[in-house]
Amino acid sequence: MRLREMVWLWAVPGCCEIQEKDQDFGSPRSITSRCDLRANLVRNGCGGEIESPASSFHILRSLPLSSKGSGSAGWDVIQMTPQEIAVNLRPGDKTTFQLQVRQVEDYPVDLYYLMDLSLSMKDDLDTIRNLGTKLAEEMRKLTSNFRLGFGSFVDKDISPFSYTAPRYQTNPCIGYKLFPNCVPSFGFRHLLPLTDRVDSFNEEVRKQRVSRNRDAPEGGFDAVLQAAVCKGGQGREHQWVLVLPAGDFECPSIWLLTTPKSEGELSGTSGKSTATKSARAQEWIGLEKIGWRKDALHLLVFTTDDVPHIALDGKLGGLVQPHDGQCHLNEANEYTASNQMDYPSLALLGEKLAENNINLIFAVTKNHYMLYKNFTALIPGTTVEILDGDSKNIIQLIINAYNSIRSKVELSVWDQPEDLNLFFTATCQDGVSYPGQRKCEGLKIGDTPYISELASDCADIHSYSASFEVSVEARSCPSRHTEHVFALRPVGFRDSLEVGVTYNCTCGCSVGLEPNSARCSGSGTYVCGLCECSPGYLGTRCECQDGENHSVYQNLCREAEGKPLCSGRGECSCNQCSCFESEFGKIYGPFCECDNFSCARNKGVLCSGHGECHCGECKCHAGYIGDNCNCSTDISTCRGKDGQICSERGHCLCGQCQCTEPGAFGEMCEKCPTCPDACSTKRDCVECLLLHSGKPDNQTCHSLCRDEVITWVDTIGMGTKVLGSLPRPSAAVGCSERLRPFPLGFLPVKDDQEAVLCFYKTAKDCVMMFTYTELPSGKSNLTVLREPECGNTPNAMTILLAVVGSILLVGLALLAIWKLLVTIHDRREFAKFQSERSRARYEMASNPLYRKPISTHTVDFTFNKFNKSYNGTVD
């Protein structure tokens, strides 16, 4: 076998197709063998030149990150780098680049307050009369550049959403006893552009009055969309022109022009000023409605106490036209398409909010919290907070939402081509990499992501920022030469990274074409070791004409003796197979033995939609495995909040936890009543390090404590003094491991809600105590006593005497108590006797109990003796 030159045509995952110029490498029946890994090709005899280009990227623009948002350079703030990258992709070969995102300090903030002015919000309106002043005071603690705007909404002024009878046109509250007067219903009104004059906000709020609609849901999403997109003057025919004359004026003149005019053609009035011609006049055409600034954090606060109307609700009022996503504010800043188009959909809201880098804050009452919480999963960059019934907590609510938004960074992908795979790895505040994650949370503005005494030893430390590693892979080559562009943008940021994509699907050898080459029998073009035959010619060297009878060579079209020609799925022509076309896909191969549709399916989807079918076998895309590519290798879905995979009680299989610990169950194997607790699992490490006898075995201890960060302390409690920590890692340790923070100074254990106190009794009857805290990296921070707390051996005689003495003391105490109670009882009885005696009244020198022994009784009677009557007594 002679070998002169091998060249690469194109690549698919796991193979590289090559050809030789003189066709001496392999037989015509082994063409597919030329597509293989480089090592296999060399082992099979291909030792010549192999053209195998790799994917690459080139940074086109990379401006440095800014450290501060406000100030003289506030309009040139950079929060993401690089800004533009070009990638050249070979299918199946990844290229990886890094980007950084920084939440700069003192970044300008634009806050638009959008309020529901339906009747149920009357008490809320009274509460926010002076909101502007108080809110500005709090926000200026976070940024020195703060602006505030105001708008309101009710609902569409058509039935059945509002009262449309003539008697309700001017006052829809007629007949409502609790509040008989209110303003007519309206869709949305833009009342105050974003301004740093908080007194204007307060003044505008005081002017507002509530209205009344018929049904409970409100038309707030109409207002949200208008507040997001009305920034370029769409839907109006006029332009505002600000004229600054040469003289000193207290305020500029504002002109309303029907068409743009030159300075000399300006006409109109503004207060006491009139138009004047001046060569020094400056013009400013304000095309902004709301006034969102380019370099500012955009916050849209949506306050309501009820549910919103969404797309298709408008059909109840006869509105069948979907919302077009455009601005429809007139010169009076009122929404004019309220009664013409349906409510916007959640998808449209999310798209427009993302396009304009607006963070939506739902401030809703508690009974509707879960509904709006579900909305946040559908609208990126949205947060929800619970609003009190009268909006008393609105300022703290906004501060909390601001801190929540500024503490996280999440990448979004715009216009991703269908044939590209993107893989993300986030490196967040703790310096640990999280594969499959494109969001970092818990960031602190102005703080470094991770602090270590070893920081100076690593050159890739990036303060104040979150880093993302992005891998790009092309699954296939496009049908024709094409270029794609997609963007990576942090949610709510103006900054973005533009990625231009080109495909490397040709060889360098394709430049040297040989038309009508003798190597192709004069009937084809020789390119990269292969013949491209002219129409009507066939064969590896174009030696046959279509339609010729070559039955003598038909055995060359059989894969093996006894098998049908071309596997029964093609015709044998010029000793090679021409495969039939199929409605199910492509049939190919030297003997038409392969196709791209006879592979395993999952729920009716070929290769689960995560792979390519190749000759009856699924070639899975990166991140998936299995016969039908239904098994994801992404373990982020198995990672708990503490960073542990399946709570360390199982394995992550196909993106789901398979619990292996007996008794463990739950989505993350987090429930296990029979499993030993964390204190028990960490006891071996603590005993090995601190309660060992003799010389410690460092290898054993480091093996037991490989997932722990140990800190020695004198006592555990408030103000725990740190005595030391593990030895300094060697230079061989990776940067991410060496930069793990070691506590210094004092450790306020009681203030750490995540710290768990553990203690156990040692063999010497001592008490060993330690605390542990789970780190986001999955490791634990153990705070261990330097020495266990041990008591002295008790004295038996002392214990005996103490017990006897205690009994005697208790007996004496009981006797004393009994004597005291008896004495008290006797005294009470004597006092009672004395009291009764003093109340008795007896005659002097007489005994009330004494009776004379002789008693005298007198009886009155009358009798007749000797005819005489006597009256007397008988003794």
Disulfide bonds with the S-S distance in Angstrom:
Cys15-Cys35 2.31
Cys173-Cys182 1.98
Cys230-Cys327 2.03
Cys428-Cys440 1.99
Cys458-Cys735 2.49
Cys477-Cys505 1.69
Cys509-Cys528 1.93
Cys520-Cys531 2.02
Cys533-Cys542 2.04
Cys544-Cys574 1.54
Cys557-Cys572 1.95
Cys566-Cys577 2.04
Cys579-Cys592 2.14
Cys594-Cys615 1.84
Cys599-Cys613 2.02
Cys607-Cys618 2.07
Cys620-Cys629 2.08
Cys631-Cys654 1.88
Cys638-Cys652 2.10
Cys646-Cys657 2.15
Cys659-Cys669 2.01
Cys672-Cys675 1.59
Cys679-Cys758 1.85
Cys685-Cys705 1.86
Cys688-Cys701 2.11
Cys766-Cys790 1.66
